[in-house]
Amino acid sequence: MGWFSIKMTEQEALGISNSFIESFEKLFQAANTPENVGLFCSLQLGTDDAYFLSPDAKKLAEPALAMRPATACPRPSKKDVILLVGNESALKLLS
């Protein structure tokens, strides 16, 4: 099972909306903050802003993904993303 990306909405990219992050964080907390789950985003925001989900994060986020298609993607590089939700151990999942 691989990594997934979710295109940010314009409101999310502008920092106006955090609803996806908040929904994911609730699911993360309800699952007792598993160590192998991470939600990341691009360090430098631009026209192709996206969230990145570790493989186990995609499973955890299924309820929040009903209206947001997740696309398979390569594992992001640690230097290109920041951790939004997850334990510091989730950083070890990056390339």
Buried (B, 14 or more C-beta within 10 A) or exposed (E): EEBBBBBBBEEBBEEEBEEBBEBBBEBBEEEEEBEBBBBBBBEEBEEEBBBBBBBBBBEBBEEBBEEBEBEEBEEBEBEBBEBBBBBEEBBEBBE
